Amino acid sequence: MKESNIILDIIKRRRSVRHFNSTSIPLEAMEQILEAGRWAPSGANAQPWRFIVVTRKKTLAAIAESCFYKIFKSRNVGEAGSVVVICADPDAGSQTYPLDAAIAGTNMTLMATSLGIGSCWIGAFEEQILKNMLHIPEKLKIIALIAFGYEIGKASIPPRLPLSSIIHYETYDAGNEPDIITKKKSSGPFSVFGKLLRVLFNKR
Ligand SMILES: Cc1cc2nc3c(=O)[nH]c(=O)nc-3n(C[C@H](O)[C@H](O)[C@H](O)COP(=O)(O)O)c2cc1C
């Protein structure tokens, strides 16, 4: 994977940002972020997501009180320019509503990155308190909150497991080299000789 690729660059550039300055996010940028969420795939195209965009500082501060990072309150939620509360409707026609909503959220974080806006996925929150605070219908499930804003400093890059430790080609217990690599290795003049030998001795 030597050549640069715009999508992969954005995916790799996205970080969980935990320090925002207090600058608001322009409406146009927020609309693009939401548009990226709207175009996510979903089971049976049910589009079960519902997004609540919170920008009022007072509400953001109150939401921050109900979100946690490890044992601490999520300060970045209070500092964010906007927080999108991602809800999903279990009755919208997709059994995969939590996944659908999570994919929409991922699209949004990547769109934000492409616009130079930081984001942080918030998975630890007090659902009932948020439902009451934001008047969210009881039947909806809050899947996540995403804080958006302009980053102070630069978040460090948490490491990722190497591909070789997470990929299994064809079956779980097989080696982790795809056929295509094996094939590539056997091209060139020596492989022609090898093929000839295999044909002579009737081996594949
Ligand atoms: C489902 C989910 C829940 C998360 N919950 C929180 C959270 O509550 N607070 C937080 O600060 N980060 C949260 N994160 C961010 C992760 O800690 C972060 O993605 C991970 O450490 C990798 O760092 P990176 O996003 O910068 O690559 C969450 C991420 C996911 C996908």
The ligand as a Tripos MOL2 file, in Angstrom:
@<TRIPOS>MOLECULE
LIG
   31    33     1     0     0
SMALL
NO_CHARGES

@<TRIPOS>ATOM
      1 C1        -17.8210    2.7600   20.5870 C.3       1 LIG1
      2 C2        -16.7830    3.7640   21.0550 C.ar      1 LIG1
      3 C3        -16.9420    4.3640   22.2780 C.ar      1 LIG1
      4 C4        -16.0240    5.3260   22.7100 C.ar      1 LIG1
      5 N1        -16.2480    6.0000   23.8700 N.ar      1 LIG1
      6 C5        -15.4270    7.0110   24.2230 C.ar      1 LIG1
      7 C6        -15.7430    7.8280   25.3550 C.ar      1 LIG1
      8 O1        -16.7490    7.6360   26.0230 O.2       1 LIG1
      9 N2        -14.9040    8.8460   25.6490 N.ar      1 LIG1
     10 C7        -13.7830    9.1040   24.8960 C.ar      1 LIG1
     11 O2        -13.0800   10.0510   25.2150 O.2       1 LIG1
     12 N3        -13.4630    8.3480   23.8270 N.ar      1 LIG1
     13 C8        -14.2610    7.3200   23.4590 C.ar      1 LIG1
     14 N4        -13.9830    6.5830   22.3280 N.ar      1 LIG1
     15 C9        -12.7650    6.8600   21.5490 C.3       1 LIG1
     16 C10       -11.7320    5.7460   21.6860 C.3       1 LIG1
     17 O3        -11.1230    5.8210   22.9540 O.3       1 LIG1
     18 C11       -10.6910    5.9120   20.5360 C.3       1 LIG1
     19 O4        -11.3460    5.7260   19.3160 O.3       1 LIG1
     20 C12        -9.5230    4.9360   20.6240 C.3       1 LIG1
     21 O5         -8.7540    5.1630   21.7690 O.3       1 LIG1
     22 C13        -8.6040    5.0510   19.3930 C.3       1 LIG1
     23 O6         -8.1300    6.3660   19.2520 O.3       1 LIG1
     24 P1         -8.3840    7.2110   17.9210 P.3       1 LIG1
     25 O7         -9.8890    7.3780   17.7890 O.co2     1 LIG1
     26 O8         -7.6860    8.5180   18.1210 O.co2     1 LIG1
     27 O9         -7.8200    6.4430   16.7730 O.co2     1 LIG1
     28 C14       -14.8860    5.6280   21.8960 C.ar      1 LIG1
     29 C15       -14.7480    5.0000   20.6570 C.ar      1 LIG1
     30 C16       -15.6930    4.0960   20.2300 C.ar      1 LIG1
     31 C17       -15.5540    3.4860   18.8580 C.3       1 LIG1
@<TRIPOS>BOND
     1     1     2 1
     2     2     3 ar
     3     2    30 ar
     4     3     4 ar
     5     4     5 ar
     6     4    28 ar
     7     5     6 ar
     8     6     7 ar
     9     6    13 1
    10     7     8 2
    11     7     9 ar
    12     9    10 ar
    13    10    11 2
    14    10    12 ar
    15    12    13 ar
    16    13    14 ar
    17    14    15 1
    18    14    28 ar
    19    15    16 1
    20    16    17 1
    21    16    18 1
    22    18    19 1
    23    18    20 1
    24    20    21 1
    25    20    22 1
    26    22    23 1
    27    23    24 1
    28    24    25 2
    29    24    26 1
    30    24    27 1
    31    28    29 ar
    32    29    30 ar
    33    30    31 1
@<TRIPOS>SUBSTRUCTURE
     1 LIG1         1 GROUP 0 **** ****
